[in-house]
Amino acid sequence: MLVANPAMANPFADASEITITGRDRGKFSLASGYASHGEDVRLVRGRSGKVTELWLGGGQWLPEARLAAEMKGRYAKKR
């Protein structure tokens, strides 16, 4: 499995590679420079089985609505 970098002109140039180790688990098997070589990758599922989080190494990725709610709660001006 490859991890593309959409900020690059060619998103798949130097793409990190993930080796799948379980149903919702993997490990970076190839990564460039300061990427996450050797670190874990995992999916977190809710009770319904729907994916609620993606962890790539130490980075947590959330669905847009959940991220927006978290940012609003964290950074909105308090009255």
DSSP file (Angstrom, degrees, kcal/mol; ACC not computed):
  #  RESIDUE AA STRUCTURE BP1 BP2  ACC     N-H-->O    O-->H-N    N-H-->O    O-->H-N    TCO  KAPPA ALPHA  PHI   PSI    X-CA   Y-CA   Z-CA
    1    1 A M              0   0    0      0, 0.0    17,-3.0     0, 0.0     2,-0.3   0.000 360.0 360.0 360.0 139.8    0.0    0.0    0.0
    2    2 A L  E     -A   17   0A   0     15,-0.2     2,-0.6     0, 0.0    15,-0.2  -0.807 360.0-146.3-109.1 149.9    1.3    3.5   -0.8
    3    3 A V  E     -A   16   0A   0     13,-2.4    13,-1.1    -2,-0.3     2,-0.1  -0.951  22.4-153.0-113.8 109.4    0.8    6.8    1.0
    4    4 A A        -     0   0    0     -2,-0.6     8,-0.2    11,-0.2     3,-0.1  -0.417   9.0-138.6 -80.2 156.3    0.7    9.6   -1.5
    5    5 A N    >   -     0   0    0      6,-2.6     3,-2.0     8,-0.1     8,-0.2  -0.891  11.8-167.3-115.9  97.9    1.7   13.2   -0.7
    6    6 A P  T 3  S+     0   0    0      0, 0.0    -1,-0.1     0, 0.0     6,-0.1   0.632  82.0  68.3 -64.4 -13.1   -0.9   15.5   -2.3
    7    7 A A  T 3  S+     0   0    0      4,-0.1     2,-0.2     3,-0.1    -3,-0.0   0.640  86.6  86.6 -78.3 -13.5    1.3   18.6   -1.7
    8    8 A M  S <  S-     0   0    0     -3,-2.0     4,-0.0     1,-0.1    -4,-0.0  -0.519  85.5-124.4 -87.0 154.0    3.9   17.3   -4.2
    9    9 A A  S    S+     0   0    0      1,-0.3    -1,-0.1    -2,-0.2     3,-0.1   0.889 116.0  31.9 -61.1 -38.7    3.7   18.0   -8.0
   10   10 A N  S >  S-     0   0    0      1,-0.1     3,-2.3     3,-0.1    -1,-0.3  -0.896  81.5-163.1-117.1  96.9    3.8   14.2   -8.4
   11   11 A P  T 3  S+     0   0    0      0, 0.0    -6,-2.6     0, 0.0    -4,-0.1   0.684  86.9  51.1 -57.9 -20.6    2.0   12.9   -5.3
   12   12 A F  T >  S+     0   0    0     -8,-0.2     3,-1.4     3,-0.1     2,-0.4   0.427  78.4 113.6-100.0   1.4    3.5    9.3   -5.7
   13   13 A A  T <  S-     0   0    0     -3,-2.3    -8,-0.1     1,-0.3    -3,-0.1  -0.601  98.3  -2.9 -70.3 128.5    7.1   10.4   -6.0
   14   14 A D  T 3  S+     0   0    0     -2,-0.4    18,-0.4     1,-0.2    -1,-0.3   0.820  94.2 178.9  57.0  33.6    8.9    9.0   -3.0
   15   15 A A    <   -     0   0    0     -3,-1.4    -1,-0.2    16,-0.1   -11,-0.2  -0.400  29.7-115.4 -65.5 140.1    5.6    7.7   -1.6
   16   16 A S  E     -A    3   0A   0    -13,-1.1   -13,-2.4    -2,-0.1     2,-0.4  -0.448  27.2-137.8 -71.9 150.7    5.9    5.8    1.7
   17   17 A E  E     -AB   2  30A   0     13,-3.0    12,-2.4   -15,-0.2    13,-1.5  -0.924  11.1-157.2-115.2 139.2    5.0    2.1    1.6
   18   18 A I  E     - B   0  28A   0    -17,-3.0     2,-0.6    -2,-0.4    10,-0.2  -0.948   6.4-149.6-115.6 132.0    3.0    0.3    4.2
   19   19 A T  E     - B   0  27A   0      8,-3.0     8,-1.9    -2,-0.4     2,-0.3  -0.898  23.9-127.7 -97.5 124.5    3.1   -3.4    4.8
   20   20 A I  E     + B   0  26A   0     -2,-0.6     6,-0.3     6,-0.2     3,-0.1  -0.556  32.7 171.4 -74.0 129.9   -0.2   -4.7    6.1
   21   21 A T  E     -     0   0A   0      4,-1.9     2,-0.3    -2,-0.3     5,-0.2   0.501  62.6  -9.3-116.3  -9.6    0.2   -6.8    9.3
   22   22 A G  E >  S- B   0  25A   0      3,-1.6     3,-0.8     1,-0.1    -1,-0.2  -0.952  89.3 -67.3-170.0-176.8   -3.4   -7.3   10.3
   23   23 A R  T 3  S+     0   0    0     -2,-0.3    -1,-0.1     1,-0.3    -3,-0.0   0.904 132.1   8.2 -55.3 -46.3   -7.0   -6.4    9.6
   24   24 A D  T 3  S+     0   0    0     19,-0.1    19,-2.1    -3,-0.1     2,-0.3  -0.016 119.3  84.9-124.0  28.0   -6.6   -2.8   10.7
   25   25 A R  E <   +BC  22  42A   0     -3,-0.8    -4,-1.9    17,-0.2    -3,-1.6  -0.938  39.9 150.4-135.5 153.0   -2.8   -2.6   11.2
   26   26 A G  E     -BC  20  41A   0     15,-2.3    15,-2.4    -2,-0.3     2,-0.3  -0.939  28.1-130.6-161.9-177.8    0.3   -2.1    9.2
   27   27 A K  E     -BC  19  40A   0     -8,-1.9    -8,-3.0    -2,-0.3     2,-0.5  -0.993  30.3-107.8-146.6 137.6    3.8   -0.8    9.5
   28   28 A F  E     +B   18   0A   0     11,-2.8    10,-1.9    -2,-0.3   -10,-0.3  -0.540  36.9 175.7 -64.9 119.8    5.8    1.7    7.3
   29   29 A S  E     +     0   0A   0    -12,-2.4     2,-0.3    -2,-0.5   -11,-0.2   0.615  69.2  21.5-102.0 -16.9    8.2   -0.5    5.4
   30   30 A L  E     +B   17   0A   0    -13,-1.5   -13,-3.0     6,-0.0    -1,-0.3  -0.936  69.1 155.9-151.5 126.9    9.7    2.2    3.3
   31   31 A A        -     0   0    0     -2,-0.3     2,-0.2   -15,-0.2   -16,-0.1  -0.992  31.5-122.9-151.0 149.5    9.7    6.0    3.9
   32   32 A S    >   -     0   0    0    -18,-0.4     3,-2.9    -2,-0.3     5,-0.2  -0.535  60.2 -37.2 -94.2 158.9   11.9    8.8    2.8
   33   33 A G  T 3  S+     0   0    0      1,-0.3     4,-0.1    -2,-0.2    -2,-0.1   0.056 129.0   0.0  40.9-113.5   13.8   11.4    4.7
   34   34 A Y  T 3  S+     0   0    0      2,-0.1    -1,-0.3     0, 0.0    -2,-0.1   0.113 103.5 119.3 -95.9  20.7   12.0   12.5    7.9
   35   35 A A  S <  S-     0   0    0     -3,-2.9     2,-0.2     1,-0.1    -4,-0.1   0.113  80.5 -85.0 -74.8-164.1    9.0   10.2    7.3
   36   36 A S    >   +     0   0    0     -6,-0.1     3,-2.6     3,-0.1    -8,-0.3  -0.188  51.5 176.0-104.8  39.5    7.8    7.4    9.6
   37   37 A H  T 3  S+     0   0    0      1,-0.3    -8,-0.2    -2,-0.2     3,-0.1  -0.183  74.2   7.9 -50.8 127.5    9.9    4.4    8.6
   38   38 A G  T 3  S+     0   0    0    -10,-1.9    -1,-0.3     1,-0.3     2,-0.1   0.298  99.9 127.2  85.5  -9.2    9.2    1.5   10.9
   39   39 A E    <   -     0   0    0     -3,-2.6   -11,-2.8     1,-0.1    -1,-0.3  -0.415  62.3 -99.3 -83.7 159.8    6.3    3.1   12.7
   40   40 A D  E     -C   27   0A   0    -13,-0.2    17,-2.3    -2,-0.1     2,-0.4  -0.354  26.1-160.3 -76.9 153.7    2.9    1.6   13.1
   41   41 A V  E     +CD  26  56A   0    -15,-2.4   -15,-2.3    15,-0.2     2,-0.3  -0.993  21.2 166.3-129.0 136.3   -0.2    2.4   11.0
   42   42 A R  E     -CD  25  55A   0     13,-2.1    13,-2.9    -2,-0.4     2,-0.4  -1.000  30.9-138.0-153.7 153.9   -3.7    1.6   12.3
   43   43 A L  E     - D   0  54A   0    -19,-2.1     2,-0.5    -2,-0.3    11,-0.2  -0.886  16.7-151.4-105.6 141.9   -7.4    2.2   11.8
   44   44 A V  E     - D   0  53A   0      9,-2.3     8,-3.4    -2,-0.4     9,-1.5  -0.968  15.6-160.4-113.0 129.8   -9.7    2.8   14.8
   45   45 A R  E     - D   0  51A   0     -2,-0.5     6,-0.2     6,-0.3     5,-0.1  -0.831   9.4-133.6-112.6 148.3  -13.3    1.7   14.3
   46   46 A G    >   -     0   0    0      4,-2.6     3,-1.6    -2,-0.3    -1,-0.1  -0.198  46.3 -82.3 -82.4-177.2  -16.5    2.7   16.1
   47   47 A R  T 3  S+     0   0    0      1,-0.3    -1,-0.0     2,-0.1    -2,-0.0   0.819 130.5  55.0 -58.8 -32.6  -19.1    0.3   17.4
   48   48 A S  T 3  S-     0   0    0      2,-0.1    -1,-0.3     1,-0.1     3,-0.1   0.607 118.5-110.4 -77.5 -10.8  -20.7    0.1   14.0
   49   49 A G  S <  S+     0   0    0     -3,-1.6     2,-0.2     1,-0.4    -2,-0.1   0.340  73.1 139.1  95.9  -5.7  -17.4   -0.9   12.4
   50   50 A K        -     0   0    0      1,-0.1    -4,-2.6    -5,-0.1    -1,-0.4  -0.503  62.8-106.9 -73.2 139.5  -17.0    2.4   10.6
   51   51 A V  E     +D   45   0A   0     -6,-0.2    -6,-0.3    -2,-0.2     3,-0.1  -0.514  41.4 171.6 -68.5 127.3  -13.5    3.8   10.6
   52   52 A T  E     +     0   0A   0     -8,-3.4     2,-0.3     1,-0.3    -7,-0.2   0.586  62.9  19.8-112.2 -18.1  -13.3    6.8   12.9
   53   53 A E  E     -D   44   0A   0     -9,-1.5    -9,-2.3     9,-0.1     2,-0.4  -0.993  55.5-155.9-150.3 150.6   -9.6    7.5   13.0
   54   54 A L  E     -DE  43  61A   0      7,-2.2     7,-3.3    -2,-0.3     2,-0.5  -0.999  12.1-161.3-126.2 127.8   -6.5    6.8   10.9
   55   55 A W  E     -DE  42  60A   0    -13,-2.9   -13,-2.1    -2,-0.4     2,-0.6  -0.951   8.8-177.3-111.5 121.4   -3.1    6.8   12.6
   56   56 A L  E >  S-DE  41  59A   0      3,-2.5     3,-2.1    -2,-0.5     2,-0.3  -0.923  70.0 -55.2-114.7 101.0    0.0    7.1   10.4
   57   57 A G  T 3  S-     0   0    0    -17,-2.3   -15,-0.1    -2,-0.6   -17,-0.0  -0.515 123.0 -17.9  61.9-127.3    3.0    6.9   12.7
   58   58 A G  T 3  S+     0   0    0     -2,-0.3     2,-0.5    -3,-0.1    -1,-0.3   0.385 117.6 100.6 -89.7   3.5    2.4    9.6   15.3
   59   59 A G  E <   -E   56   0A   0     -3,-2.1    -3,-2.5     2,-0.0     2,-0.5  -0.788  58.4-153.1 -98.6 131.0   -0.1   11.5   13.2
   60   60 A Q  E     -E   55   0A   0     -2,-0.5     2,-0.5    -5,-0.2    -5,-0.2  -0.868   6.8-163.3-102.2 129.3   -3.9   11.1   13.8
   61   61 A W  E     -E   54   0A   0     -7,-3.3    -7,-2.2    -2,-0.5    -2,-0.0  -0.952  10.8-173.0-114.5 130.7   -6.3   11.8   10.9
   62   62 A L        -     0   0    0     -2,-0.5    -9,-0.1    -9,-0.2   -10,-0.1  -0.805  33.7 -89.2-120.1 158.1  -10.0   12.4   11.6
   63   63 A P     >  -     0   0    0      0, 0.0     4,-2.5     0, 0.0     5,-0.2  -0.341  47.5-108.7 -60.7 151.9  -13.1   12.7    9.5
   64   64 A E  H  > S+     0   0    0      1,-0.2     4,-2.7     2,-0.2     5,-0.2   0.877 115.8  49.8 -54.2 -46.3  -13.7   16.4    8.4
   65   65 A A  H  > S+     0   0    0      1,-0.2     4,-2.2     2,-0.2    -1,-0.2   0.898 112.5  47.2 -63.8 -40.5  -16.7   17.0   10.7
   66   66 A R  H  > S+     0   0    0     -3,-0.2     4,-2.2     2,-0.2    -1,-0.2   0.905 113.1  48.4 -68.2 -40.8  -15.0   15.6   13.8
   67   67 A L  H  X S+     0   0    0     -4,-2.5     4,-2.7     2,-0.2     5,-0.2   0.920 111.0  51.1 -63.8 -43.7  -11.8   17.6   13.1
   68   68 A A  H  X S+     0   0    0     -4,-2.7     4,-2.5    -5,-0.2    -2,-0.2   0.909 110.9  48.3 -61.3 -42.4  -13.9   20.8   12.5
   69   69 A A  H  X S+     0   0    0     -4,-2.2     4,-2.3     2,-0.2    -1,-0.2   0.904 112.3  49.1 -64.9 -41.2  -15.7   20.3   15.8
   70   70 A E  H  X S+     0   0    0     -4,-2.2     4,-1.9     2,-0.2    -2,-0.2   0.923 112.8  46.9 -64.1 -43.7  -12.4   19.7   17.7
   71   71 A M  H  X S+     0   0    0     -4,-2.7     4,-3.2     2,-0.2     5,-0.4   0.900 111.4  51.4 -65.6 -40.5  -10.9   22.8   16.2
   72   72 A K  H  X S+     0   0    0     -4,-2.5     4,-2.0     1,-0.2    -1,-0.2   0.927 112.3  46.5 -62.1 -44.4  -13.9   24.9   17.0
   73   73 A G  H  < S+     0   0    0     -4,-2.3    -1,-0.2     1,-0.2    -2,-0.2   0.839 119.4  40.8 -65.3 -33.5  -13.9   23.7   20.6
   74   74 A R  H  < S+     0   0    0     -4,-1.9    -2,-0.2    -5,-0.2    -1,-0.2   0.869 129.5  22.3 -82.9 -38.8  -10.2   24.3   20.9
   75   75 A Y  H  < S+     0   0    0     -4,-3.2    -3,-0.2    -5,-0.2    -2,-0.2   0.516  86.1 115.3-115.2  -7.3   -9.7   27.6   19.1
   76   76 A A  S  < S-     0   0    0     -4,-2.0     2,-0.2    -5,-0.4    -4,-0.0  -0.358  76.8 -98.9 -65.8 145.6  -13.1   29.4   19.0
   77   77 A K        -     0   0    0      1,-0.1     2,-0.4     2,-0.0    -1,-0.1  -0.442  36.4-129.5 -65.5 133.9  -13.2   32.7   21.0
   78   78 A K              0   0    0     -2,-0.2    -1,-0.1     1,-0.1     0, 0.0  -0.694 360.0 360.0 -85.0 135.6  -14.7   32.2   24.4
   79   79 A R              0   0    0     -2,-0.4    -1,-0.1     0, 0.0    -2,-0.0   0.409 360.0 360.0-101.2 360.0  -17.4   34.7   25.3
